[in-house]
Amino acid sequence: MSASDTTLLNNRTARPVPLTRMGFGGAPLGNLYRKVSDADAQAALQAAYDAGIRYFDTAPQYGLGRSEQRFGEAIRRFGRDTIQLSTKIGRLLLDCEPHEVTPEAFVDVPQKRIVFDYTYDGVMRSYEASRERIGVANADILLVHDVCVFSQGSQEASDAKVRELFDGGGYRALSELRDAGEVAAIGAGVNEWQVCEKLLGLGDFDGFLLAGRYTLLEQEALDSFLPLCEARDVGIILGGPYNSGILATGPVPGAKYNYDTAPPEILDRVRRIEAVCAAHDTPLIAAALQFVLGHPCVKTVIPGAVSAAEVEANVALLDRTIPDALWSDLRDQGLIRPDAPLPSGGDHAA
């Protein structure tokens, strides 16, 4: 397995989207939690390209347009036709007064405020603005961003945004863009598989960017969502393979799980997983990164990076050989589900 191995997000459409097994997630380059210099951002993007990574994902939210602009500078070097690009709709960025800026978790952002809008007009305006910021004629994949409970604050609010997407014409706009060949695939980028399953019941989507909900710690998506994706030939772009950090850092004091301090039961489970990894001379972070690619619906994994060194480290982790016995031991100890497919080279799910 290597970063440049290619799979297809969707086999069933006129324009299947090829994705390298590792992609580049653009949230950190929007200055997520801390400022990243332009030089470091460009070095990270260049290192990804030099390593054979050809799938790049960004969004208006990421630094209120800063990530998209940084991607645009890199794409001008790479050549637009050499990569696959995704961005997202759902947040319009509007000029505002300094006290109105809504940076969310990003720092050193432009003077913009976010307005959620999943209507027909909102989708078209968002996509046009993204193309302008990136400096491209089109994206390959266009994703509905953050209609999940985690992002909207409640099930009621999430349901309202899903209704707006369909009743307000947002889904129609996405379908028109795909039908016209403006984009090759449509989907959603969210933090919960449940809303993806709901969307699949309402429309024809090609794939989903799922953050943190299919990992070494979480496999509940195997109950119904991932089997549905297999049946519908829907691909998964897997973000957050480290569950916000703990599967990268291990159970250290202050370790993060799902964007918060990890609770005792999660710390204990990670200690047990880490012990199995250590017994097989394998870093926990390498096992976490490779495990998710065992499922046939997971077409690419997109860990974040803010420097060339981090990109190179991620590529090395993906290329590291992991003994089959590690996966067997995790399963035998009840640390991963018996029906979880294992990475290539591992034995099959029971």
PEQUI-V691468 format. One record per residue. N is the residue number from 1. NEAR is the number of other ideal C-beta (glycine too) atoms within 10 Angstrom. Layout:
# PEQUI-V691468
n=<N:N>
near=<NEAR:NEAR>
This chain:
# PEQUI-V691468
n=<1:2:3:4:5:6:7:8:9:10:11:12:13:14:15:16:17:18:19:20:21:22:23:24:25:26:27:28:29:30:31:32:33:34:35:36:37:38:39:40:41:42:43:44:45:46:47:48:49:50:51:52:53:54:55:56:57:58:59:60:61:62:63:64:65:66:67:68:69:70:71:72:73:74:75:76:77:78:79:80:81:82:83:84:85:86:87:88:89:90:91:92:93:94:95:96:97:98:99:100:101:102:103:104:105:106:107:108:109:110:111:112:113:114:115:116:117:118:119:120:121:122:123:124:125:126:127:128:129:130:131:132:133:134:135:136:137:138:139:140:141:142:143:144:145:146:147:148:149:150:151:152:153:154:155:156:157:158:159:160:161:162:163:164:165:166:167:168:169:170:171:172:173:174:175:176:177:178:179:180:181:182:183:184:185:186:187:188:189:190:191:192:193:194:195:196:197:198:199:200:201:202:203:204:205:206:207:208:209:210:211:212:213:214:215:216:217:218:219:220:221:222:223:224:225:226:227:228:229:230:231:232:233:234:235:236:237:238:239:240:241:242:243:244:245:246:247:248:249:250:251:252:253:254:255:256:257:258:259:260:261:262:263:264:265:266:267:268:269:270:271:272:273:274:275:276:277:278:279:280:281:282:283:284:285:286:287:288:289:290:291:292:293:294:295:296:297:298:299:300:301:302:303:304:305:306:307:308:309:310:311:312:313:314:315:316:317:318:319:320:321:322:323:324:325:326:327:328:329:330:331:332:333:334:335:336:337:338:339:340:341:342:343:344:345:346:347:348:349:350>
near=<15:12:24:13:15:14:18:16:27:23:11:11:16:9:12:16:24:15:28:25:21:29:26:30:26:28:22:23:28:28:24:21:11:10:13:23:11:12:9:17:26:16:18:26:25:15:20:28:20:12:22:15:24:22:28:26:27:29:26:26:26:28:31:25:22:24:30:29:19:25:28:19:14:21:19:12:11:16:9:15:5:10:21:21:25:28:30:26:30:27:24:18:23:13:9:15:8:6:6:12:14:16:17:14:13:21:13:13:19:14:12:21:17:19:13:16:19:28:16:17:13:22:27:17:16:25:22:10:18:24:17:13:20:26:14:19:8:15:24:21:27:29:27:27:22:23:28:25:17:16:20:19:9:9:12:9:15:22:15:14:21:22:13:19:27:14:11:18:18:26:23:15:24:29:14:14:20:21:10:8:10:15:23:23:25:24:28:28:29:27:19:20:24:17:27:28:17:18:21:19:8:12:17:15:24:25:28:27:28:29:26:21:25:25:22:25:22:16:18:13:23:17:12:12:25:26:13:16:25:12:9:14:15:24:26:27:26:27:23:26:24:21:24:17:17:28:26:18:16:18:20:12:8:9:19:16:22:20:14:8:13:24:10:8:8:17:17:12:18:25:12:14:26:19:13:21:22:12:12:16:9:19:16:23:21:19:24:24:26:28:30:22:23:18:22:13:22:23:25:30:26:26:25:18:26:20:17:18:13:17:26:16:14:26:22:12:21:21:14:15:9:23:14:13:14:22:24:16:18:22:19:12:12:10:16:23:16:9:13:20:18:22:18:10:13:19:11:7:16:9>
